[in-house]
């Protein structure tokens, strides 16, 4: 796999001592989401530049990690140094939805995705404002640079109980209806809920043309289901983790025209920098792993994935 030996961290991601740990806005935890180990809060060096254009299919650039908080333009300037020409900034609540609108208006290399994250739906329902929140997402989604509804779906890892799962399913279906109405792609959050996510998709009267499983976490058998229905698998840095042979087998099974690539930054930083902060400039690592896994050249697979990305979200400017 391609490494970043001899390369440096982009200047936009060097520590800023004027930022304090208690600054405003969402912040990634200082411990690893999977291992619980304390993380090194320094951004990794950039990978070698991709020989073909890449778009980060899913990022949360509003989330701060460590003592760095780059602007949307700084995020994309750093990404451009490794031929990452665009990114989808993904909102998960009303605050991040408003941030997303501001970011896509500031930075033309960004596109936006809006939704209420499944883990937020239960509290909103308890407060009696879930429908109001989804309605607000619908209003904001009229912006011309919003290209996707998401991330929406089901999360049985952080939310427990049938009653709570029913709330998530209700919100999931409302987001599906929104994507259909607007003619936008749908990005799905699916954590330990594979069967119910698929059952929900198959239960509705109509789906949007493009359905994307973000940070794909299923196995090769589920990949065959995605192939059957023409649903996309977007692979994050998880596919680079040494112990995740299941993800790599799924990547081998997926039809090439249904592959996408993402960071889910600042989370899921790819090997060899797992646990450190993540950003769109690191997405080439995942592309390189996918090419190796599928026994394809980076150029061949990268061109296909870029075409897939533009089919789902529209055109991105290439310098």
PyMOL commands that set and color helices and strands:
alter all, ss='L'
color gray80, all
select helices_A, chain A and resi 11-13+72-80+94-106+118-126+130-140+162-182+194-203+220-229+237-240+245-253+256-258+280-293+298-313
alter helices_A, ss='H'
color red, helices_A
select strands_A, chain A and resi 54-59+84-90+110-114+146-155+185-191+211-213+232-235+259-261
alter strands_A, ss='S'
color yellow, strands_A
deselect
rebuild
show_as cartoon
